[in-house]
Amino acid sequence: MIYETFSPEETRALGQKIGAEALPGSVYTLVGDLGVGKTVFTQGIAEGLGIREPICSPTFTIVQVYEEGRMPFYHFDVYRIGDIEEMDEIGYEDYFYGEGVCMIEWANLIEEILPEKRWDIIIEKDLEKGFDYRKITINRREE
């Protein structure tokens, strides 16, 4: 599925729609350049899950857990992962295979440990279509 958004608000609204439809155990991977809107999209997903507290990228903590929504939300930012063993140290499997919803930013950096069943999301800019234009590609992967 390919979506086009033309403002941060539209990008957030698409995330909100996905969050509202998310089921327990869903894993979403998110890839895109710096400043493309990964956090805005993730904030929308959190809103769709009923989470009202501020969502910011957990760049230095790797994972942030939000419990207040209709199910737990596990927000990963693995940009600073130096070694895949760091993921073992934080117990990633409990999150990836738990009953909450996982969002993994920069997922391409930990490809070898991602669940086979997941939603892959790619956000891209195209400045020829406008500064706020985003092409958001969502693909479901099955086992």
Backbone hydrogen bonds, N-H to C=O, Kabsch-Sander energy under -0.5 kcal/mol:
donor,donor_aa,acceptor,acceptor_aa,energy
3,Y,136,I,-2.8
5,T,134,R,-2.5
11,T,7,S,-2.1
12,R,8,P,-2.7
13,A,9,E,-2.3
14,L,10,E,-2.1
15,G,11,T,-1.9
16,Q,12,R,-2.4
17,K,13,A,-2.1
18,I,14,L,-2.0
19,G,15,G,-2.8
20,A,16,Q,-2.3
21,E,17,K,-1.2
22,A,18,I,-0.9
22,A,19,G,-0.5
25,G,100,G,-2.3
26,S,23,L,-1.8
28,Y,102,C,-2.7
29,T,119,W,-3.1
30,L,104,I,-2.9
31,V,121,I,-2.5
36,V,33,D,-1.6
41,F,37,G,-2.5
42,T,38,K,-2.3
43,Q,39,T,-2.6
44,G,40,V,-1.7
45,I,41,F,-1.9
46,A,42,T,-2.5
47,E,43,Q,-2.2
48,G,44,G,-2.4
49,L,45,I,-1.3
50,G,47,E,-1.6
51,I,46,A,-2.6
52,R,50,G,-0.5
56,C,54,P,-0.5
59,T,57,S,-1.5
62,I,58,P,-2.2
63,V,61,T,-2.0
64,Q,75,H,-2.2
66,Y,73,F,-2.6
70,R,49,L,-2.9
73,F,66,Y,-2.7
74,Y,101,V,-3.3
75,H,64,Q,-2.7
75,H,73,F,-0.6
76,F,74,Y,-0.7
76,F,103,M,-3.6
77,D,62,I,-2.3
78,V,105,E,-2.0
81,I,78,V,-1.7
86,E,83,D,-2.2
87,M,84,I,-1.3
88,D,84,I,-0.9
89,E,85,E,-1.9
90,I,86,E,-1.1
91,G,88,D,-1.4
92,Y,87,M,-1.9
94,D,91,G,-1.4
95,Y,91,G,-0.7
95,Y,92,Y,-0.7
96,F,92,Y,-3.1
97,Y,93,E,-2.2
98,G,95,Y,-1.3
101,V,72,P,-2.6
102,C,26,S,-2.7
103,M,74,Y,-2.8
104,I,28,Y,-2.6
105,E,76,F,-2.8
105,E,103,M,-0.6
106,W,30,L,-2.0
107,A,30,L,-1.0
107,A,104,I,-0.8
109,L,106,W,-2.2
110,I,107,A,-2.0
111,E,108,N,-0.8
113,I,110,I,-2.2
114,L,110,I,-0.6
114,L,111,E,-1.0
118,R,116,E,-0.8
118,R,141,R,-1.5
119,W,27,V,-2.7
120,D,118,R,-0.5
120,D,139,N,-3.2
121,I,29,T,-2.3
121,I,119,W,-0.5
122,I,137,T,-2.4
123,I,31,V,-2.5
124,E,135,K,-2.4
126,D,133,Y,-0.6
129,K,126,D,-2.3
130,G,127,L,-1.1
133,Y,130,G,-1.0
134,R,5,T,-2.7
135,K,124,E,-2.8
136,I,3,Y,-3.0
136,I,134,R,-0.6
137,T,122,I,-2.6
137,T,135,K,-0.6
138,I,1,M,-3.0
138,I,136,I,-0.5
139,N,120,D,-2.7
141,R,118,R,-3.7
